């Protein structure tokens, strides 16, 4: 009699999928989940290109090689990015330049506005350090922050590799619950593939246009901004965050430009606003087209997830919404 109250495998899989979202966000596991999904989707894409005429053993060996290659590439990319940001010409130098620009602006602004700015570079750094301490959990859950987070990334990549290996080695014959969970995973991986890799394309376009402005147009006008390479890298990394990423990179570039001259600052602001408008329509076309959603739907999901989980929810929102909409469409509910 009690068994009739238990959910069937399909219902159980949906329940577990729904619970996984707050668990991942609450315990700051989003970087490891994204790393695992990146390995899973990239490996699956490459594995589909393996010749079908190959025998079972050759196929398994080739698949294992692809998993190792993809995992190594993702891990190397994370390490390279972290090393660059932490190196001599990394974020510390950028922070110093931003702080010095604010200090120079303070001397030229009206007294009422100047009083709102920090008095010294050290005071600005202390304010930023306090903010980092207060919101450290949210910040660390978004990016790579220390050994613990990198260990989570590695573990996530290993899980993603094992999952895709299991997928190709056992396409059929899953137990009922495992089969339903496998379908949920395929839908999630497809949503991740559409949203994240579409956002990479958008960020790459934005970065190329910004690089042309910073490294070509301004030098041709005899203007040279400091740390152009880091600003271009920041544009790409921040651009992986829909909407808010551009605000981060644009604010930094405009502030550095103001440190050169007000005219350069205004010019940078105008150019970046133009790029932002271009990205807005590109985002609506690429991301919205991939998940069959309007841009306002994604923005609403981002606002809701940010209100519930903070910055990490903002990052996860496009993928979670695309996953939810795909599942609803599969059940013909939307």
VOKEGU-147954 format. One line per 2 residues: their letters; for each residue x, y, z of N, C-alpha, C. Coordinates in steps of 0.001 Angstrom, whole numbers. Each point is the difference from the previous one (the first is absolute). Layout:
% VOKEGU-147954
A = X,Y,Z,X,Y,Z,X,Y,Z; ...
END
This chain:
% VOKEGU-147954
XX = 815,-1206,0,-815,1206,0,853,1262,0; 1154,-53,691,830,1200,104,663,350,-1321
XX = 195,-992,-870,738,252,-1234,-721,964,-919; -1359,50,124,-717,887,-904,268,1472,303
XX = 522,306,1195,314,1367,358,1398,419,-472; 767,-961,-456,1340,323,-490,-90,534,-1419
XX = 805,1010,-360,-39,518,-1371,554,-1025,-976; -519,31,-1221,558,-879,-1021,1359,543,-437
XX = 784,-785,-733,1361,450,-363,39,1360,-695; -969,272,-874,-11,1294,-688,-224,1139,978
XX = -976,-163,872,-268,1035,1000,1182,185,939; 611,-1121,397,1164,73,886,1148,743,-671
XX = 193,-221,-1298,1089,677,-704,-234,1503,-57; -1252,418,-224,-314,1431,-5,197,605,1392
XX = -378,-752,1033,170,493,1368,1478,189,328; 816,-990,-354,1436,100,254,629,1131,-817
XX = -462,176,-1238,526,1087,-835,-344,1354,606; -1241,136,498,-413,1266,603,791,281,1272
XX = 266,-1033,791,766,185,1236,1470,304,-281; 501,-479,-1125,1426,184,-297,362,1470,-179
XX = -931,808,-521,311,1405,-273,289,776,1289; -907,14,985,337,733,1239,1170,-606,755
XX = 185,-1318,-76,1135,-623,693,1317,476,-603; 81,-11,-1319,1226,436,-678,302,1463,301
XX = -1020,842,-40,216,1424,234,257,306,1471; -691,-717,883,167,247,1433,1388,-370,482
XX = 550,-1090,-507,1304,-483,463,1132,384,-952; -265,966,-894,1047,607,-831,719,-1034,-880
XX = -790,-852,-626,553,-1041,-871,-157,334,-1482; -448,1215,-303,-239,352,-1398,1255,-100,-866
XX = 1191,467,457,1184,-146,-852,289,-1454,-371; -115,-926,957,282,-1401,-288,-1052,-586,-941
XX = -1266,402,170,-1057,-489,-885,214,514,-1417; 326,1277,-149,252,553,-1330,1228,-648,-647
XX = 1038,-264,804,1191,-654,-544,-344,-1408,-475; -782,-729,799,-402,-1342,-397,-860,7,-1249
XX = -924,945,-88,-851,97,-1189,812,387,-1238; 1019,846,185,858,370,-1129,730,-1216,-544
XX = 550,-815,911,684,-1225,-433,-990,-955,-662; -1169,-130,589,-1015,-922,-517,-431,388,-1415
XX = -356,1272,-199,-523,428,-1290,1090,1,-1083; 1201,470,345,1080,21,-990,401,-1419,-401
XX = 92,-893,983,356,-1382,-304,-1069,-663,-856; -1270,236,337,-1090,-587,-785,40,493,-1441
XX = 287,1288,-197,85,538,-1355,1101,-684,-810; 1167,-153,636,1129,-619,-703,-215,-1501,-199
XX = -606,-662,985,-194,-1452,-89,-952,-365,-1131; -937,872,-305,-933,-297,-1090,698,-38,-1356
XX = 1186,568,-65,754,26,-1257,888,-1228,-187; 46,-877,1003,808,-1207,-131,-600,-910,-1071
XX = 832,-616,-833,-526,-900,-1052,-806,-1154,586; -1153,-243,-562,-854,-1088,490,570,-1372,-327
XX = 902,-62,-977,549,-1295,-388,1040,-520,991; 439,844,898,977,-445,986,-613,-1042,932
XX = 825,-926,455,-453,-1007,934,-250,570,1379; -564,-822,862,-374,451,1344,1224,445,799
XX = 1085,-761,-80,1200,334,765,620,1301,-491; 124,144,-1322,575,1223,-567,-857,1212,348
XX = -1307,-192,-5,-915,1095,335,177,429,1451; 136,-972,900,178,318,1419,1321,718,247
XX = 1060,-461,-672,1311,633,162,-38,1436,-528; -618,190,-1163,-103,1355,-567,-838,903,890
XX = -1078,-536,564,-850,792,879,749,408,1261; 754,-928,565,804,317,1182,1033,1081,-322
XX = 602,-81,-1181,960,1023,-410,-643,1365,-148; -1215,40,-558,-716,1272,-142,-308,592,1364
XX = -434,-848,940,-311,480,1345,1229,608,654; 1140,-684,-108,1240,520,585,400,1321,-656
XX = -150,72,-1316,369,1216,-725,-879,1176,411; -1313,-220,13,-924,1081,350,207,433,1446
XX = 152,-969,910,219,329,1402,1281,805,181; 1046,-393,-695,1278,721,94,-126,1420,-535
XX = -727,151,-1100,-169,1336,-580,-795,920,927; -1102,-514,566,-811,815,914,799,357,1247
XX = 723,-983,566,807,266,1194,1116,996,-303; 643,-142,-1154,1080,917,-373,-519,1416,-191
XX = -1189,111,-585,-593,1318,-190,-278,671,1338; -549,-769,953,-271,549,1331,1294,432,694
XX = 1036,-842,-80,1283,324,625,647,1217,-636; -32,65,-1337,605,1130,-697,-693,1306,358
XX = -1334,-53,38,-757,1198,343,301,447,1425; 12,-955,930,280,320,1398,1409,552,170
XX = 985,-609,-677,1388,454,108,160,1410,-563; -694,260,-1105,111,1324,-611,-596,1070,902
XX = -1167,-306,560,-667,984,851,752,239,1299; 732,-1014,458,716,113,1264,1457,419,-185
XX = 432,106,-1255,1399,289,-260,361,1457,222; 1252,327,-361,535,1342,245,-815,1065,-721
XX = -471,-329,-1204,-765,970,-782,-1487,-318,58; -459,-569,1098,-1371,-446,106,-916,998,659
XX = -957,-539,744,-1058,830,559,510,998,1029; 1111,-308,674,545,945,971,411,1301,-683
XX = 643,-111,-1166,386,1190,-754,-1223,761,-508; -1008,-761,-437,-1210,650,-484,-702,739,1132
XX = -40,-620,1174,-604,649,1171,739,1283,347; 1320,-43,-67,787,1195,295,-295,1119,-988
XX = -102,-356,-1282,-286,1004,-1020,-1379,613,209; -985,-837,320,-1355,505,257,-2,924,1212
XX = 709,-422,1059,44,811,1216,676,1343,-250; 1092,4,-753,695,1246,-303,-858,924,-858
XX = -786,-605,-920,-898,806,-820,-1056,678,856; -566,-752,943,-978,580,916,613,1117,835
XX = 1262,-201,387,682,1011,796,203,1278,-799; 333,-150,-1288,168,1177,-851,-1330,692,-262
XX = -1052,-807,-192,-1317,586,-226,-471,783,1211; 366,-470,1183,-426,657,1245,504,1441,58
XX = 1184,218,-548,571,1337,58,-685,961,-969; -693,-551,-1018,-597,838,-1030,-1522,85,80
XX = -594,-771,912,-1455,-2,124,-458,1049,1003; -1269,410,-66,-547,898,1031,116,-634,1382
XX = 34,855,1017,246,-481,1368,-1021,-1037,447; -1280,206,-341,-1043,-934,436,230,-1396,-571
XX = 395,-66,-1295,262,-1296,-612,1323,-575,480; 987,852,201,1320,-473,408,-42,-642,1376
XX = -859,526,895,-72,-546,1350,-508,-1440,9; -722,-384,-1036,-531,-1362,-59,1054,-1013,-436
XX = 1131,484,-537,1068,-889,-450,1016,-219,1114; 720,-1115,-27,1034,-248,1003,1104,1051,-81
XX = 635,267,1153,1053,1014,44,1308,-488,-598; 313,-1275,176,1272,-531,-465,-213,-1330,-680
XX = 1050,-455,-700,-30,-1311,-635,-158,-1095,1037; 700,162,1132,-83,-1022,1049,-1406,-82,578
XX = -666,1144,113,-1372,-12,510,-921,-736,-966; 198,234,-1302,-796,-719,-990,250,-1494,94
XX = 1269,-363,121,318,-1424,106,-636,-620,1242; -1,771,1102,-598,-530,1227,-1505,-178,-170
XX = -650,941,-690,-1431,-131,-249,-290,-1212,-868; 814,-201,-1037,-190,-1165,-864,255,-1288,776
XX = 1042,-7,840,292,-1191,799,-1147,-328,947; -608,1042,591,-1149,-222,881,-1167,-593,-772
XX = -240,521,-1202,-1077,-534,-832,258,-1456,-363; 1262,-298,-334,339,-1379,-340,-221,-929,1182
XX = 326,473,1210,-207,-845,1177,-1487,-223,266; -800,1057,-215,-1427,-114,279,-714,-871,-1018
XX = 449,56,-1244,-678,-737,-1063,904,-1066,-603; 958,-457,758,962,-955,-526,-621,-1279,-512
XX = -1044,-483,684,-605,-1255,-423,-617,121,-1382; -705,1111,-237,-603,177,-1321,1049,157,-1076
XX = 1051,772,304,1041,227,-995,747,-1288,-309; 338,-769,1037,756,-1226,-224,-820,-1034,-736
XX = -1319,41,147,-827,-989,-668,-132,289,-1485; 319,1221,-435,-114,333,-1400,1279,-339,-752
XX = 1124,235,561,1248,-206,-708,919,-972,708; 1245,-35,-475,1010,-875,589,625,744,1162
XX = -110,-503,1200,535,701,1161,683,-993,911; 1272,-210,-259,781,-810,905,-24,-1481,-299
XX = 710,-719,844,206,-1428,-198,-1302,-776,125; -840,370,945,-1239,-743,221,-899,45,-1223
XX = -164,1202,-564,-850,126,-1175,596,-736,-1188; 1331,67,-148,628,-711,-1115,-157,-1509,165
XX = 72,-479,1250,-234,-1423,244,-1414,-393,-398; -964,881,290,-1375,-260,-426,-101,-32,-1518
XX = 726,889,-657,-8,18,-1461,523,-1317,-569; 1123,-456,540,584,-1261,-476,-970,-1152,223
XX = -600,-54,1187,-956,-1057,299,-1194,65,-948; -479,1206,-289,-1111,144,-932,364,-489,-1390
XX = 1224,302,-456,435,-461,-1312,117,-1521,-45; 476,-601,1091,95,-1464,60,-1391,-629,-79
XX = -940,572,748,-1376,-519,-28,-597,148,-1397; 232,1151,-639,-500,191,-1357,583,-994,-978
XX = 1307,-286,135,634,-991,-864,-549,-1395,215; -192,-381,1258,-555,-1326,301,-1440,-114,-495
XX = -758,1093,128,-1394,-34,-451,-96,-202,-1501; 835,705,-769,-64,-159,-1454,542,-1363,-417
XX = 962,-539,726,501,-1345,-289,-1107,-1023,226; -721,140,1098,-1114,-898,303,-1101,137,-1042
XX = -189,1218,-490,-1047,232,-1007,275,-782,-1274; 1219,37,-482,304,-652,-1264,230,-1501,159
XX = 338,-423,1196,209,-1427,215,-1278,-731,344; -1033,744,386,-1235,-637,434,-1182,864,-389
XX = -247,70,-1281,-1094,817,-493,-1363,-589,393; -66,-1331,162,-1259,-655,322,177,-858,1244
XX = -1104,-428,544,65,-904,1135,106,666,1345; -286,1307,100,15,666,1298,-1181,-485,837
XX = 170,-78,1313,-1171,-199,872,-955,1183,-153; -1263,-154,383,-1003,1054,-264,380,1383,522
XX = 418,96,1274,351,1308,545,1249,550,-671; 992,-852,-207,1227,443,-668,-291,471,-1415
XX = -919,-671,-686,-368,407,-1356,-641,1388,10; -896,248,963,-637,1316,87,1009,1090,354
XX = 918,-308,919,1037,968,354,932,256,-1180; 233,-1046,-788,842,158,-1185,-639,964,-993
XX = -1313,-96,-157,-706,932,-886,91,1422,536; -128,175,1338,140,1330,594,1391,557,-273
XX = 1019,-851,110,1373,433,-249,187,418,-1453; -566,-775,-927,117,358,-1413,-658,1348,-277
XX = -1149,243,619,-691,1281,-197,806,1144,595; 564,-214,1185,839,1026,622,1237,281,-844
XX = 648,-1052,-483,1200,181,-822,-325,759,-1280; -1163,-287,-587,-401,703,-1212,-263,1475,292
XX = -659,284,1153,-244,1396,385,1310,721,258; 927,-653,691,1321,587,261,719,282,-1311
XX = -53,-961,-905,659,155,-1297,-536,1219,-738; -1318,139,-27,-605,1102,-746,294,1357,636
XX = -139,86,1316,120,1303,668,1459,416,155; 813,-873,600,1376,380,330,833,218,-1256
XX = -82,-914,-946,824,162,-1190,-513,1124,-896; -1299,277,71,-511,1186,-687,535,1264,653
XX = 61,0,1354,538,1153,716,1479,181,-279; 725,-1100,-198,1417,85,-368,143,714,-1350
XX = -873,-339,-945,45,670,-1306,-262,1500,157; -997,340,809,-330,1412,214,1161,721,665
XX = 576,-622,1035,1120,617,696,1204,150,-922; 231,-987,-851,1123,75,-944,-190,1167,-970
XX = -1230,169,-504,-278,1129,-893,222,1325,714; -499,100,1213,168,1214,797,1474,276,259
XX = 761,-1061,294,1424,148,290,774,456,-1227; -337,-556,-1164,683,400,-1238,-239,1484,-287
XX = -1236,442,132,-310,1410,-251,701,912,1015; 3,-425,1262,685,786,1029,1500,40,-251
XX = 575,-1143,-406,1437,-60,-288,366,920,-1163; -859,53,-1013,251,900,-1130,30,1460,476
XX = -914,330,898,-45,1371,522,1221,312,858; 329,-914,932,1085,267,949,1385,-118,-636
XX = 176,-983,-866,1337,-301,-520,261,549,-1391; -1036,480,-688,194,485,-1371,-448,1465,-125
XX = -1264,256,303,-549,1341,-231,672,1041,898; 62,-282,1307,622,975,905,1479,233,-319
XX = 811,-1052,-220,1408,256,-368,148,804,-1289; -891,-237,-976,66,783,-1233,-255,1479,260
XX = -728,284,1082,-255,1392,399,1067,516,966; 1038,-803,225,1068,407,901,-328,-171,1469
XX = -1004,-838,313,-424,-222,1391,303,-1438,383; 681,-170,1114,386,-1336,452,-478,-219,1437
XX = -975,-873,159,-484,-326,1334,930,-1010,660; 146,60,1323,821,-1005,692,-735,-1330,88
XX = 787,-1094,34,-524,-1351,228,-1097,-386,-991; 235,276,-1272,-999,-302,-1029,-279,-1505,-66
XX = 1056,-802,101,-175,-1467,-71,-919,-495,1102; 204,494,1222,-841,-420,1122,-1436,487,-183
XX = -173,1195,-520,-1350,518,-237,-733,-848,-1037; 712,-452,-1028,-620,-859,-1013,-388,-1340,607
XX = 888,-573,819,-311,-1265,669,-1189,166,943; -24,1094,745,-1118,268,901,-1311,116,-778
XX = 52,614,-1179,-1191,135,-832,-552,-1360,-387; 882,-922,-355,-458,-1333,-407,-572,-773,1182
XX = 742,-16,1114,-442,-777,1170,-1300,565,561; -62,1333,165,-1214,612,528,-1162,-160,-971
XX = 313,-44,-1303,-1050,-147,-1003,-691,-1341,44; 583,-976,693,-654,-1299,159,-1208,96,920
XX = -93,1090,770,-1179,253,828,-970,850,-813; -1176,-511,-325,-941,787,-813,-364,1311,683
XX = -41,1061,-777,-440,1339,402,965,649,1007; 120,-568,1212,803,649,1037,1490,-32,-324
XX = 433,-981,-781,1422,-93,-325,498,1222,-730; -814,488,-926,386,1201,-745,116,1213,902
XX = -867,84,995,60,1133,923,1322,18,749; 480,-1169,395,1265,-99,737,1166,464,-871
XX = 107,-579,-1187,1133,333,-870,-89,1437,-511; -1203,440,-344,-148,1366,-513,352,1042,1054
XX = -439,-228,1235,319,932,1081,1514,110,181; 678,-1141,-32,1457,8,185,705,729,-1133
XX = -412,-271,-1236,648,626,-1151,-237,1512,-3; -1223,418,292,-300,1437,23,798,691,1100
XX = 117,-636,1161,738,613,1099,1488,123,-340; 569,-1035,-603,1406,70,-426,168,1082,-1062
XX = -978,113,-901,65,1036,-1042,-62,1393,605; -815,176,1030,-61,1300,668,1330,366,634
XX = 772,-1017,387,1320,255,552,944,601,-1015; -288,-226,-1298,820,590,-1061,-461,1424,-275
XX = -1293,149,-243,-577,1339,-191,-1518,-121,-36; -713,1068,339,-1471,-49,-69,-508,-288,-1403
XX = 683,522,-1020,-434,-234,-1383,69,-1480,-336; 1099,-656,407,141,-1435,-255,-1066,-782,769
XX = -300,454,1214,-1036,-670,787,-1357,71,-676; -362,1177,-499,-1279,164,-688,-20,-815,-1281
XX = 1127,14,-728,86,-783,-1231,-173,-1490,280; 670,-494,1046,-125,-1412,351,-1422,-343,403
XX = -632,888,762,-1369,-241,426,-927,-105,-1206; 146,919,-951,-850,-32,-1189,201,-1265,-821
XX = 1259,-387,-187,296,-1191,-795,-529,-1257,682; 181,-92,1319,-437,-1197,723,-1516,-81,93
XX = -671,1134,72,-1469,-14,-36,-480,-542,-1339; 682,387,-1073,-349,-507,-1328,187,-1508,-64
XX = 1129,-489,545,246,-1442,26,-1059,-703,846; -345,618,1141,-992,-606,888,-1348,-132,-705
XX = -391,1018,-772,-1255,-86,-737,70,-1114,-1041; 1145,-110,-661,170,-1070,-979,-98,-1361,672
XX = 629,-128,1169,-42,-1275,704,-1413,-317,483; -746,1012,379,-1364,-222,466,-825,-719,-1069
XX = 62,526,-1241,-762,-633,-1069,610,-1344,-395; 1328,-82,54,648,-1282,-298,-371,-1037,1037
XX = -29,418,1268,-388,-909,1080,-1421,-489,-207; -892,913,-312,-1390,-386,-217,-137,-966,-1164
XX = 816,194,-1015,-93,-845,-1197,637,-1367,221; 1200,-25,610,735,-1257,143,-532,-824,1163
XX = 61,570,1220,-449,-754,1175,-1501,-242,-55; -767,1066,-243,-1443,-172,-72,-408,-960,-1096
XX = 679,70,-1146,-315,-916,-1088,349,-1438,318; 1093,-199,720,415,-1358,342,-990,-675,933
XX = -482,721,1005,-892,-614,993,-1458,332,-278; -267,649,-1145,-1368,390,-367,-646,840,1103
XX = 738,1016,453,-496,866,1066,289,1449,-364; -899,885,409,223,1430,-178,1010,495,1032
XX = 661,1107,-308,1020,510,904,-608,399,1346; -1264,451,-2,-617,403,1255,-222,-1203,922
XX = -216,-1185,-599,-159,-1196,819,1296,-308,745; 1120,71,-718,1292,-287,619,328,1041,1061
XX = -311,1273,-290,267,1049,982,-837,-196,1263; -1254,-387,-149,-843,-263,1172,555,-1156,819
XX = 451,-1039,-684,601,-1141,707,1253,436,752; 803,868,-615,1215,482,648,-331,826,1239
XX = -1020,856,-101,-398,816,1150,-493,-869,1148; -806,-1004,-316,-536,-880,1037,1105,-811,664
XX = 888,-581,-814,1080,-829,551,974,836,807; 236,1236,-440,900,871,767,-621,355,1350
XX = -1318,225,5,-675,329,1256,34,-1179,969; -68,-1225,-519,-33,-1185,847,1383,-453,441
XX = 992,77,-911,1304,-603,280,1171,961,-153; -254,1251,-343,1098,945,-146,663,-113,-1360
XX = 1274,422,-63,721,36,-1257,95,-1362,-668; 178,-1061,796,120,-1338,-583,-1301,-402,-687
XX = -1138,432,531,-1267,-263,-659,-121,744,-1311; 560,1207,-32,-7,781,-1231,760,-718,-1106
XX = 1133,-610,350,809,-710,-982,-716,-1252,-492; -644,-708,923,-638,-1271,-353,-1332,180,-710
XX = -632,1164,134,-1374,193,-455,-237,-359,-1471; 824,458,-958,-291,-336,-1404,-22,-1499,-263
XX = 942,-737,599,45,-1450,-212,-1193,-673,666; -301,397,1240,-1127,-603,730,-1309,276,-731
XX = -173,1218,-492,-1242,326,-703,-108,-782,-1308; 1104,-100,-727,-26,-768,-1250,-313,-1471,271
XX = 563,-529,1091,-281,-1391,401,-1480,-170,333; -538,928,810,-1406,-75,389,-915,79,-1220
XX = 296,914,-899,-868,160,-1171,76,-1215,-919; 1184,-606,-121,136,-1202,-813,-809,-1155,577
XX = 31,-132,1333,-775,-1070,647,-1500,242,-168; -440,1239,141,-1420,299,-175,-447,-250,-1431
XX = 866,331,-962,-345,-256,-1402,-64,-1500,-293; 895,-751,632,-6,-1446,-209,-1300,-624,509
XX = -597,594,1034,-1277,-480,531,-1193,704,-641; 308,830,-1050,-1034,736,-747,-843,881,928
XX = 678,633,973,-675,901,940,126,1457,-420; 920,295,-897,144,1362,-529,145,-68,-1515
END
